[in-house]
Amino acid sequence: MAAKERSSQTMNEWCMTCDRETEHAVSLEIRTEGSNPKTDHYSREPYRLTRCLGCGERRSQRMNNA
Ligand SMILES: [Zn+2]
């Protein structure tokens, strides 16, 4: 049984909550979406997940913003 690979890394990004540049844990996640009103079929969307290591704020951002 192989462990699920999690490409987690940290990098400095601006945090609006901290109002400064902080270290963020960054990882990618593929989400399957079926209830998107813009697409009437199931789609797998890559999301970029970031978590501020300063305040703990989590954000997810769809990567292919068409
Ligand atoms: Zn923060």
N, CA, C, O and the ligand as a Tripos MOL2 file, in Angstrom:
@<TRIPOS>MOLECULE
protein
  265   263    67     0     0
PROTEIN
NO_CHARGES

@<TRIPOS>ATOM
      1 N           0.8490   -1.2010    0.0000 N.3       1 MET1
      2 CA          0.0000    0.0000    0.0000 C.3       1 MET1
      3 C           0.8760    1.2410    0.0000 C.2       1 MET1
      4 O           1.6070    1.5070    0.9550 O.2       1 MET1
      5 N           0.7940    1.9630   -1.0450 N.am      2 ALA2
      6 CA          1.6290    3.1470   -1.1550 C.3       2 ALA2
      7 C           0.9600    4.3370   -0.4800 C.2       2 ALA2
      8 O          -0.2460    4.5530   -0.5950 O.2       2 ALA2
      9 N           1.7620    5.0760    0.2080 N.am      3 ALA3
     10 CA          1.2250    6.2780    0.8290 C.3       3 ALA3
     11 C           0.8510    7.2910   -0.2440 C.2       3 ALA3
     12 O           1.5280    7.4270   -1.2630 O.2       3 ALA3
     13 N          -0.2080    7.9740    0.0050 N.am      4 LYS4
     14 CA         -0.6490    8.9640   -0.9630 C.3       4 LYS4
     15 C           0.3390   10.1250   -0.9910 C.2       4 LYS4
     16 O           0.6880   10.7220    0.0270 O.2       4 LYS4
     17 N           0.7530   10.3980   -2.1800 N.am      5 GLU5
     18 CA          1.7620   11.4440   -2.3060 C.3       5 GLU5
     19 C           1.1400   12.8150   -2.1000 C.2       5 GLU5
     20 O           0.1550   13.1780   -2.7430 O.2       5 GLU5
     21 N           1.7240   13.5430   -1.2130 N.am      6 ARG6
     22 CA          1.2180   14.8970   -0.9860 C.3       6 ARG6
     23 C           2.3510   15.8750   -1.2400 C.2       6 ARG6
     24 O           3.3330   15.9360   -0.5010 O.2       6 ARG6
     25 N           2.1840   16.6180   -2.2870 N.am      7 SER7
     26 CA          3.2370   17.5460   -2.6670 C.3       7 SER7
     27 C           3.0960   18.8420   -1.8730 C.2       7 SER7
     28 O           2.7750   19.9040   -2.4060 O.2       7 SER7
     29 N           3.3470   18.7040   -0.6030 N.am      8 SER8
     30 CA          3.2150   19.8640    0.2580 C.3       8 SER8
     31 C           4.5630   20.5560    0.3990 C.2       8 SER8
     32 O           5.6020   19.9180    0.5640 O.2       8 SER8
     33 N           4.5110   21.8570    0.3300 N.am      9 GLN9
     34 CA          5.7320   22.6120    0.4900 C.3       9 GLN9
     35 C           5.3750   23.9470    1.1120 C.2       9 GLN9
     36 O           4.2010   24.2970    1.2350 O.2       9 GLN9
     37 N           6.3740   24.6670    1.4920 N.am     10 THR10
     38 CA          6.1030   25.9730    2.0710 C.3      10 THR10
     39 C           6.7510   27.0480    1.2120 C.2      10 THR10
     40 O           7.8240   26.8600    0.6400 O.2      10 THR10
     41 N           6.0740   28.1560    1.1440 N.am     11 MET11
     42 CA          6.6450   29.2890    0.4370 C.3      11 MET11
     43 C           6.0470   30.5800    0.9850 C.2      11 MET11
     44 O           4.9640   30.5940    1.5690 O.2      11 MET11
     45 N           6.7770   31.6410    0.7800 N.am     12 ASN12
     46 CA          6.3170   32.9270    1.2890 C.3      12 ASN12
     47 C           5.3040   33.5430    0.3500 C.2      12 ASN12
     48 O           5.5470   33.7150   -0.8450 O.2      12 ASN12
     49 N           4.1610   33.8710    0.9250 N.am     13 GLU13
     50 CA          3.1240   34.5460    0.1490 C.3      13 GLU13
     51 C           2.4710   35.6020    1.0260 C.2      13 GLU13
     52 O           2.5840   35.5900    2.2510 O.2      13 GLU13
     53 N           1.7940   36.5030    0.3610 N.am     14 TRP14
     54 CA          1.1090   37.5520    1.0940 C.3      14 TRP14
     55 C          -0.1410   36.9910    1.7400 C.2      14 TRP14
     56 O          -0.9320   36.2990    1.0990 O.2      14 TRP14
     57 N          -0.3100   37.2960    3.0120 N.am     15 CYS15
     58 CA         -1.5320   36.9220    3.7130 C.3      15 CYS15
     59 C          -2.3060   38.1900    4.0320 C.2      15 CYS15
     60 O          -1.7880   39.1120    4.6610 O.2      15 CYS15
     61 N          -3.5530   38.2190    3.5870 N.am     16 MET16
     62 CA         -4.3660   39.4130    3.8130 C.3      16 MET16
     63 C          -4.7790   39.5280    5.2740 C.2      16 MET16
     64 O          -5.0120   40.6270    5.7770 O.2      16 MET16
     65 N          -4.8670   38.3860    5.9500 N.am     17 THR17
     66 CA         -5.2460   38.4140    7.3600 C.3      17 THR17
     67 C          -4.1040   38.9420    8.2170 C.2      17 THR17
     68 O          -4.3040   39.7780    9.0980 O.2      17 THR17
     69 N          -2.9120   38.4420    7.9450 N.am     18 CYS18
     70 CA         -1.7350   38.9110    8.6740 C.3      18 CYS18
     71 C          -1.2910   40.2790    8.1750 C.2      18 CYS18
     72 O          -0.5790   41.0070    8.8680 O.2      18 CYS18
     73 N          -1.7160   40.6150    6.9760 N.am     19 ASP19
     74 CA         -1.3300   41.8670    6.3300 C.3      19 ASP19
     75 C           0.1830   41.9560    6.1520 C.2      19 ASP19
     76 O           0.7860   43.0220    6.2820 O.2      19 ASP19
     77 N           0.7560   40.8320    5.8580 N.am     20 ARG20
     78 CA          2.1920   40.8090    5.5680 C.3      20 ARG20
     79 C           2.5110   39.4980    4.8650 C.2      20 ARG20
     80 O           1.6570   38.6210    4.7330 O.2      20 ARG20
     81 N           3.7450   39.3820    4.4220 N.am     21 GLU21
     82 CA          4.1620   38.1520    3.7670 C.3      21 GLU21
     83 C           4.5390   37.1290    4.8310 C.2      21 GLU21
     84 O           5.3550   37.3970    5.7130 O.2      21 GLU21
     85 N           3.9360   35.9680    4.7310 N.am     22 THR22
     86 CA          4.1930   34.9240    5.7130 C.3      22 THR22
     87 C           4.4690   33.6170    4.9980 C.2      22 THR22
     88 O           4.2830   33.4990    3.7870 O.2      22 THR22
     89 N           4.9150   32.6410    5.7650 N.am     23 GLU23
     90 CA          5.1270   31.3080    5.2140 C.3      23 GLU23
     91 C           3.7920   30.6020    5.0670 C.2      23 GLU23
     92 O           2.9570   30.6300    5.9720 O.2      23 GLU23
     93 N           3.6030   29.9840    3.9450 N.am     24 HIS24
     94 CA          2.3700   29.2410    3.6920 C.3      24 HIS24
     95 C           2.7110   27.8080    3.3300 C.2      24 HIS24
     96 O           3.6660   27.5390    2.6010 O.2      24 HIS24
     97 N           1.9130   26.8990    3.8540 N.am     25 ALA25
     98 CA          1.9870   25.5130    3.3950 C.3      25 ALA25
     99 C           1.1390   25.4040    2.1400 C.2      25 ALA25
    100 O          -0.0530   25.7090    2.1560 O.2      25 ALA25
    101 N           1.7580   24.9710    1.0610 N.am     26 VAL26
    102 CA          1.0810   24.9350   -0.2310 C.3      26 VAL26
    103 C           0.9680   23.4970   -0.6940 C.2      26 VAL26
    104 O           1.9420   22.7460   -0.6520 O.2      26 VAL26
    105 N          -0.2050   23.1170   -1.1300 N.am     27 SER27
    106 CA         -0.3750   21.7860   -1.6930 C.3      27 SER27
    107 C          -1.4030   21.8520   -2.8090 C.2      27 SER27
    108 O          -2.1730   22.8060   -2.9180 O.2      27 SER27
    109 N          -1.3960   20.8250   -3.6280 N.am     28 LEU28
    110 CA         -2.3380   20.7560   -4.7320 C.3      28 LEU28
    111 C          -3.3330   19.6430   -4.4850 C.2      28 LEU28
    112 O          -3.0020   18.6150   -3.8950 O.2      28 LEU28
    113 N          -4.5460   19.8570   -4.9390 N.am     29 GLU29
    114 CA         -5.5760   18.8530   -4.7550 C.3      29 GLU29
    115 C          -6.4540   18.8240   -5.9900 C.2      29 GLU29
    116 O          -6.8160   19.8650   -6.5390 O.2      29 GLU29
    117 N          -6.7900   17.6150   -6.4200 N.am     30 ILE30
    118 CA         -7.7190   17.4750   -7.5330 C.3      30 ILE30
    119 C          -9.1050   17.2050   -6.9710 C.2      30 ILE30
    120 O          -9.3090   16.2300   -6.2470 O.2      30 ILE30
    121 N         -10.0380   18.0500   -7.2990 N.am     31 ARG31
    122 CA        -11.3950   17.8620   -6.8110 C.3      31 ARG31
    123 C         -12.3070   17.5340   -7.9780 C.2      31 ARG31
    124 O         -12.1950   18.1140   -9.0580 O.2      31 ARG31
    125 N         -13.2000   16.6060   -7.7470 N.am     32 THR32
    126 CA        -14.1870   16.2730   -8.7660 C.3      32 THR32
    127 C         -15.4520   17.0660   -8.4850 C.2      32 THR32
    128 O         -16.0220   17.0100   -7.3950 O.2      32 THR32
    129 N         -15.8590   17.7830   -9.4710 N.am     33 GLU33
    130 CA        -17.0260   18.6370   -9.2970 C.3      33 GLU33
    131 C         -18.1270   18.1950  -10.2410 C.2      33 GLU33
    132 O         -17.8850   17.9340  -11.4190 O.2      33 GLU33
    133 N         -19.3340   18.1140   -9.7150 N.am     34 GLY34
    134 CA        -20.4490   17.7280  -10.5700 C.3      34 GLY34
    135 C         -21.5730   18.7340  -10.5180 C.2      34 GLY34
    136 O         -22.5430   18.6200  -11.2680 O.2      34 GLY34
    137 N         -21.4610   19.7130   -9.6510 N.am     35 SER35
    138 CA        -22.5790   20.6360   -9.4760 C.3      35 SER35
    139 C         -22.2230   22.0430   -9.9050 C.2      35 SER35
    140 O         -22.8130   23.0200   -9.4440 O.2      35 SER35
    141 N         -21.2590   22.1300  -10.7830 N.am     36 ASN36
    142 CA        -20.8870   23.4420  -11.2880 C.3      36 ASN36
    143 C         -21.8950   23.8800  -12.3480 C.2      36 ASN36
    144 O         -22.0400   23.2140  -13.3730 O.2      36 ASN36
    145 N         -22.5870   24.9880  -12.1140 N.am     37 PRO37
    146 CA        -23.6090   25.4120  -13.0820 C.3      37 PRO37
    147 C         -23.0220   25.8050  -14.4310 C.2      37 PRO37
    148 O         -23.7350   25.8770  -15.4320 O.2      37 PRO37
    149 N         -21.7200   26.0560  -14.4490 N.am     38 LYS38
    150 CA        -21.1010   26.4600  -15.7100 C.3      38 LYS38
    151 C         -20.7810   25.2620  -16.5900 C.2      38 LYS38
    152 O         -20.6820   25.3840  -17.8110 O.2      38 LYS38
    153 N         -20.6200   24.1030  -15.9600 N.am     39 THR39
    154 CA        -20.3370   22.9030  -16.7370 C.3      39 THR39
    155 C         -21.3540   21.8450  -16.3560 C.2      39 THR39
    156 O         -21.5340   21.5550  -15.1730 O.2      39 THR39
    157 N         -22.0050   21.2790  -17.3180 N.am     40 ASP40
    158 CA        -23.0430   20.3000  -17.0160 C.3      40 ASP40
    159 C         -22.4940   18.8860  -17.0280 C.2      40 ASP40
    160 O         -23.2480   17.9340  -17.2320 O.2      40 ASP40
    161 N         -21.2340   18.7350  -16.8190 N.am     41 HIS41
    162 CA        -20.6500   17.4000  -16.7160 C.3      41 HIS41
    163 C         -19.6290   17.4080  -15.5920 C.2      41 HIS41
    164 O         -19.1800   18.4590  -15.1330 O.2      41 HIS41
    165 N         -19.2830   16.2190  -15.1690 N.am     42 TYR42
    166 CA        -18.2970   16.1170  -14.0910 C.3      42 TYR42
    167 C         -16.9350   16.5460  -14.6110 C.2      42 TYR42
    168 O         -16.5330   16.2040  -15.7230 O.2      42 TYR42
    169 N         -16.2590   17.2820  -13.8010 N.am     43 SER43
    170 CA        -14.9380   17.7220  -14.2030 C.3      43 SER43
    171 C         -13.9970   17.6170  -13.0180 C.2      43 SER43
    172 O         -14.4000   17.7410  -11.8620 O.2      43 SER43
    173 N         -12.7520   17.3900  -13.3330 N.am     44 ARG44
    174 CA        -11.7270   17.3230  -12.2920 C.3      44 ARG44
    175 C         -10.9400   18.6100  -12.3380 C.2      44 ARG44
    176 O         -10.2720   18.9300  -13.3210 O.2      44 ARG44
    177 N         -11.0420   19.3300  -11.2520 N.am     45 GLU45
    178 CA        -10.4220   20.6400  -11.2190 C.3      45 GLU45
    179 C          -9.2630   20.6490  -10.2320 C.2      45 GLU45
    180 O          -9.4090   20.2350   -9.0820 O.2      45 GLU45
    181 N          -8.1250   21.1200  -10.6880 N.am     46 PRO46
    182 CA         -7.0000   21.2490   -9.7690 C.3      46 PRO46
    183 C          -7.1530   22.4940   -8.8880 C.2      46 PRO46
    184 O          -7.4010   23.5980   -9.3720 O.2      46 PRO46
    185 N          -6.9990   22.2790   -7.6050 N.am     47 TYR47
    186 CA         -7.0560   23.3870   -6.6710 C.3      47 TYR47
    187 C          -5.7080   23.5570   -6.0060 C.2      47 TYR47
    188 O          -4.9680   22.6000   -5.7770 O.2      47 TYR47
    189 N          -5.4230   24.7800   -5.7130 N.am     48 ARG48
    190 CA         -4.1970   25.0850   -4.9950 C.3      48 ARG48
    191 C          -4.5980   25.4750   -3.5740 C.2      48 ARG48
    192 O          -5.2990   26.4650   -3.3650 O.2      48 ARG48
    193 N          -4.1510   24.6950   -2.6150 N.am     49 LEU49
    194 CA         -4.5110   24.9450   -1.2290 C.3      49 LEU49
    195 C          -3.3450   25.6050   -0.5140 C.2      49 LEU49
    196 O          -2.2100   25.1330   -0.5740 O.2      49 LEU49
    197 N          -3.6410   26.6940    0.1540 N.am     50 THR50
    198 CA         -2.5960   27.3570    0.9220 C.3      50 THR50
    199 C          -3.0920   27.5500    2.3530 C.2      50 THR50
    200 O          -4.2690   27.8220    2.5900 O.2      50 THR50
    201 N          -2.1800   27.4070    3.2830 N.am     51 ARG51
    202 CA         -2.5160   27.6530    4.6860 C.3      51 ARG51
    203 C          -1.4310   28.5140    5.2930 C.2      51 ARG51
    204 O          -0.2530   28.1560    5.2950 O.2      51 ARG51
    205 N          -1.8440   29.6350    5.7970 N.am     52 CYS52
    206 CA         -0.8950   30.5500    6.4090 C.3      52 CYS52
    207 C          -0.3760   29.9400    7.7030 C.2      52 CYS52
    208 O          -1.1540   29.5290    8.5640 O.2      52 CYS52
    209 N           0.9390   29.8870    7.8320 N.am     53 LEU53
    210 CA          1.5170   29.3290    9.0470 C.3      53 LEU53
    211 C           1.5420   30.3570   10.1690 C.2      53 LEU53
    212 O           1.8910   30.0460   11.3070 O.2      53 LEU53
    213 N           1.1720   31.5740    9.8350 N.am     54 GLY54
    214 CA          1.1250   32.6040   10.8540 C.3      54 GLY54
    215 C          -0.2020   32.6300   11.5840 C.2      54 GLY54
    216 O          -0.2440   32.6420   12.8150 O.2      54 GLY54
    217 N          -1.2900   32.6400   10.8230 N.am     55 CYS55
    218 CA         -2.6160   32.7620   11.4350 C.3      55 CYS55
    219 C          -3.4710   31.5280   11.2050 C.2      55 CYS55
    220 O          -4.5320   31.3980   11.8160 O.2      55 CYS55
    221 N          -3.0450   30.6320   10.3530 N.am     56 GLY56
    222 CA         -3.7930   29.4060   10.1260 C.3      56 GLY56
    223 C          -4.8870   29.5480    9.0930 C.2      56 GLY56
    224 O          -5.6440   28.6040    8.8680 O.2      56 GLY56
    225 N          -4.9890   30.6770    8.4720 N.am     57 GLU57
    226 CA         -6.0200   30.9020    7.4660 C.3      57 GLU57
    227 C          -5.8050   29.9850    6.2620 C.2      57 GLU57
    228 O          -4.7070   29.9080    5.7120 O.2      57 GLU57
    229 N          -6.8680   29.2960    5.8670 N.am     58 ARG58
    230 CA         -6.7830   28.4120    4.7160 C.3      58 ARG58
    231 C          -7.4840   29.0480    3.5330 C.2      58 ARG58
    232 O          -8.5140   29.7070    3.6740 O.2      58 ARG58
    233 N          -6.9130   28.8390    2.3900 N.am     59 ARG59
    234 CA         -7.5540   29.2950    1.1660 C.3      59 ARG59
    235 C          -7.3800   28.2420    0.0930 C.2      59 ARG59
    236 O          -6.3430   27.5830    0.0120 O.2      59 ARG59
    237 N          -8.3890   28.0910   -0.7150 N.am     60 SER60
    238 CA         -8.2690   27.2120   -1.8690 C.3      60 SER60
    239 C          -8.6070   28.0230   -3.1010 C.2      60 SER60
    240 O          -9.5030   28.8680   -3.0950 O.2      60 SER60
    241 N          -7.8790   27.7460   -4.1390 N.am     61 GLN61
    242 CA         -7.9690   28.5550   -5.3400 C.3      61 GLN61
    243 C          -7.9500   27.6290   -6.5260 C.2      61 GLN61
    244 O          -7.0280   26.8310   -6.6960 O.2      61 GLN61
    245 N          -8.9820   27.7390   -7.3520 N.am     62 ARG62
    246 CA         -8.9820   26.9260   -8.5520 C.3      62 ARG62
    247 C          -7.9000   27.4090   -9.4980 C.2      62 ARG62
    248 O          -7.7230   28.6130   -9.6820 O.2      62 ARG62
    249 N          -7.1890   26.4910  -10.0870 N.am     63 MET63
    250 CA         -6.0200   26.8960  -10.8520 C.3      63 MET63
    251 C          -6.3540   27.2740  -12.2780 C.2      63 MET63
    252 O          -5.8570   28.2830  -12.7780 O.2      63 MET63
    253 N          -7.1670   26.5060  -12.9330 N.am     64 ASN64
    254 CA         -7.4910   26.8650  -14.3190 C.3      64 ASN64
    255 C          -8.7360   27.7260  -14.3530 C.2      64 ASN64
    256 O          -9.8460   27.2390  -14.5690 O.2      64 ASN64
    257 N          -8.5350   28.9820  -14.1400 N.am     65 ASN65
    258 CA         -9.6260   29.9320  -14.1160 C.3      65 ASN65
    259 C          -9.9540   30.3660  -15.5470 C.2      65 ASN65
    260 O          -9.3700   31.3150  -16.0690 O.2      65 ASN65
    261 N         -10.8670   29.6780  -16.1490 N.am     66 ALA66
    262 CA        -11.1820   29.9780  -17.5420 C.3      66 ALA66
    263 C         -12.1420   31.1590  -17.6260 C.2      66 ALA66
    264 O         -12.5270   31.5650  -18.7230 O.2      66 ALA66
    265 ZN         -1.8930   34.8320    7.9470 Zn       67 ZN67
@<TRIPOS>BOND
     1     1     2 1
     2     2     3 1
     3     3     4 2
     4     3     5 am
     5     5     6 1
     6     6     7 1
     7     7     8 2
     8     7     9 am
     9     9    10 1
    10    10    11 1
    11    11    12 2
    12    11    13 am
    13    13    14 1
    14    14    15 1
    15    15    16 2
    16    15    17 am
    17    17    18 1
    18    18    19 1
    19    19    20 2
    20    19    21 am
    21    21    22 1
    22    22    23 1
    23    23    24 2
    24    23    25 am
    25    25    26 1
    26    26    27 1
    27    27    28 2
    28    27    29 am
    29    29    30 1
    30    30    31 1
    31    31    32 2
    32    31    33 am
    33    33    34 1
    34    34    35 1
    35    35    36 2
    36    35    37 am
    37    37    38 1
    38    38    39 1
    39    39    40 2
    40    39    41 am
    41    41    42 1
    42    42    43 1
    43    43    44 2
    44    43    45 am
    45    45    46 1
    46    46    47 1
    47    47    48 2
    48    47    49 am
    49    49    50 1
    50    50    51 1
    51    51    52 2
    52    51    53 am
    53    53    54 1
    54    54    55 1
    55    55    56 2
    56    55    57 am
    57    57    58 1
    58    58    59 1
    59    59    60 2
    60    59    61 am
    61    61    62 1
    62    62    63 1
    63    63    64 2
    64    63    65 am
    65    65    66 1
    66    66    67 1
    67    67    68 2
    68    67    69 am
    69    69    70 1
    70    70    71 1
    71    71    72 2
    72    71    73 am
    73    73    74 1
    74    74    75 1
    75    75    76 2
    76    75    77 am
    77    77    78 1
    78    78    79 1
    79    79    80 2
    80    79    81 am
    81    81    82 1
    82    82    83 1
    83    83    84 2
    84    83    85 am
    85    85    86 1
    86    86    87 1
    87    87    88 2
    88    87    89 am
    89    89    90 1
    90    90    91 1
    91    91    92 2
    92    91    93 am
    93    93    94 1
    94    94    95 1
    95    95    96 2
    96    95    97 am
    97    97    98 1
    98    98    99 1
    99    99   100 2
   100    99   101 am
   101   101   102 1
   102   102   103 1
   103   103   104 2
   104   103   105 am
   105   105   106 1
   106   106   107 1
   107   107   108 2
   108   107   109 am
   109   109   110 1
   110   110   111 1
   111   111   112 2
   112   111   113 am
   113   113   114 1
   114   114   115 1
   115   115   116 2
   116   115   117 am
   117   117   118 1
   118   118   119 1
   119   119   120 2
   120   119   121 am
   121   121   122 1
   122   122   123 1
   123   123   124 2
   124   123   125 am
   125   125   126 1
   126   126   127 1
   127   127   128 2
   128   127   129 am
   129   129   130 1
   130   130   131 1
   131   131   132 2
   132   131   133 am
   133   133   134 1
   134   134   135 1
   135   135   136 2
   136   135   137 am
   137   137   138 1
   138   138   139 1
   139   139   140 2
   140   139   141 am
   141   141   142 1
   142   142   143 1
   143   143   144 2
   144   143   145 am
   145   145   146 1
   146   146   147 1
   147   147   148 2
   148   147   149 am
   149   149   150 1
   150   150   151 1
   151   151   152 2
   152   151   153 am
   153   153   154 1
   154   154   155 1
   155   155   156 2
   156   155   157 am
   157   157   158 1
   158   158   159 1
   159   159   160 2
   160   159   161 am
   161   161   162 1
   162   162   163 1
   163   163   164 2
   164   163   165 am
   165   165   166 1
   166   166   167 1
   167   167   168 2
   168   167   169 am
   169   169   170 1
   170   170   171 1
   171   171   172 2
   172   171   173 am
   173   173   174 1
   174   174   175 1
   175   175   176 2
   176   175   177 am
   177   177   178 1
   178   178   179 1
   179   179   180 2
   180   179   181 am
   181   181   182 1
   182   182   183 1
   183   183   184 2
   184   183   185 am
   185   185   186 1
   186   186   187 1
   187   187   188 2
   188   187   189 am
   189   189   190 1
   190   190   191 1
   191   191   192 2
   192   191   193 am
   193   193   194 1
   194   194   195 1
   195   195   196 2
   196   195   197 am
   197   197   198 1
   198   198   199 1
   199   199   200 2
   200   199   201 am
   201   201   202 1
   202   202   203 1
   203   203   204 2
   204   203   205 am
   205   205   206 1
   206   206   207 1
   207   207   208 2
   208   207   209 am
   209   209   210 1
   210   210   211 1
   211   211   212 2
   212   211   213 am
   213   213   214 1
   214   214   215 1
   215   215   216 2
   216   215   217 am
   217   217   218 1
   218   218   219 1
   219   219   220 2
   220   219   221 am
   221   221   222 1
   222   222   223 1
   223   223   224 2
   224   223   225 am
   225   225   226 1
   226   226   227 1
   227   227   228 2
   228   227   229 am
   229   229   230 1
   230   230   231 1
   231   231   232 2
   232   231   233 am
   233   233   234 1
   234   234   235 1
   235   235   236 2
   236   235   237 am
   237   237   238 1
   238   238   239 1
   239   239   240 2
   240   239   241 am
   241   241   242 1
   242   242   243 1
   243   243   244 2
   244   243   245 am
   245   245   246 1
   246   246   247 1
   247   247   248 2
   248   247   249 am
   249   249   250 1
   250   250   251 1
   251   251   252 2
   252   251   253 am
   253   253   254 1
   254   254   255 1
   255   255   256 2
   256   255   257 am
   257   257   258 1
   258   258   259 1
   259   259   260 2
   260   259   261 am
   261   261   262 1
   262   262   263 1
   263   263   264 2
@<TRIPOS>SUBSTRUCTURE
     1 MET1         2 RESIDUE 1 A MET
     2 ALA2         6 RESIDUE 1 A ALA
     3 ALA3        10 RESIDUE 1 A ALA
     4 LYS4        14 RESIDUE 1 A LYS
     5 GLU5        18 RESIDUE 1 A GLU
     6 ARG6        22 RESIDUE 1 A ARG
     7 SER7        26 RESIDUE 1 A SER
     8 SER8        30 RESIDUE 1 A SER
     9 GLN9        34 RESIDUE 1 A GLN
    10 THR10       38 RESIDUE 1 A THR
    11 MET11       42 RESIDUE 1 A MET
    12 ASN12       46 RESIDUE 1 A ASN
    13 GLU13       50 RESIDUE 1 A GLU
    14 TRP14       54 RESIDUE 1 A TRP
    15 CYS15       58 RESIDUE 1 A CYS
    16 MET16       62 RESIDUE 1 A MET
    17 THR17       66 RESIDUE 1 A THR
    18 CYS18       70 RESIDUE 1 A CYS
    19 ASP19       74 RESIDUE 1 A ASP
    20 ARG20       78 RESIDUE 1 A ARG
    21 GLU21       82 RESIDUE 1 A GLU
    22 THR22       86 RESIDUE 1 A THR
    23 GLU23       90 RESIDUE 1 A GLU
    24 HIS24       94 RESIDUE 1 A HIS
    25 ALA25       98 RESIDUE 1 A ALA
    26 VAL26      102 RESIDUE 1 A VAL
    27 SER27      106 RESIDUE 1 A SER
    28 LEU28      110 RESIDUE 1 A LEU
    29 GLU29      114 RESIDUE 1 A GLU
    30 ILE30      118 RESIDUE 1 A ILE
    31 ARG31      122 RESIDUE 1 A ARG
    32 THR32      126 RESIDUE 1 A THR
    33 GLU33      130 RESIDUE 1 A GLU
    34 GLY34      134 RESIDUE 1 A GLY
    35 SER35      138 RESIDUE 1 A SER
    36 ASN36      142 RESIDUE 1 A ASN
    37 PRO37      146 RESIDUE 1 A PRO
    38 LYS38      150 RESIDUE 1 A LYS
    39 THR39      154 RESIDUE 1 A THR
    40 ASP40      158 RESIDUE 1 A ASP
    41 HIS41      162 RESIDUE 1 A HIS
    42 TYR42      166 RESIDUE 1 A TYR
    43 SER43      170 RESIDUE 1 A SER
    44 ARG44      174 RESIDUE 1 A ARG
    45 GLU45      178 RESIDUE 1 A GLU
    46 PRO46      182 RESIDUE 1 A PRO
    47 TYR47      186 RESIDUE 1 A TYR
    48 ARG48      190 RESIDUE 1 A ARG
    49 LEU49      194 RESIDUE 1 A LEU
    50 THR50      198 RESIDUE 1 A THR
    51 ARG51      202 RESIDUE 1 A ARG
    52 CYS52      206 RESIDUE 1 A CYS
    53 LEU53      210 RESIDUE 1 A LEU
    54 GLY54      214 RESIDUE 1 A GLY
    55 CYS55      218 RESIDUE 1 A CYS
    56 GLY56      222 RESIDUE 1 A GLY
    57 GLU57      226 RESIDUE 1 A GLU
    58 ARG58      230 RESIDUE 1 A ARG
    59 ARG59      234 RESIDUE 1 A ARG
    60 SER60      238 RESIDUE 1 A SER
    61 GLN61      242 RESIDUE 1 A GLN
    62 ARG62      246 RESIDUE 1 A ARG
    63 MET63      250 RESIDUE 1 A MET
    64 ASN64      254 RESIDUE 1 A ASN
    65 ASN65      258 RESIDUE 1 A ASN
    66 ALA66      262 RESIDUE 1 A ALA
    67 ZN67       265 GROUP 0 **** ****
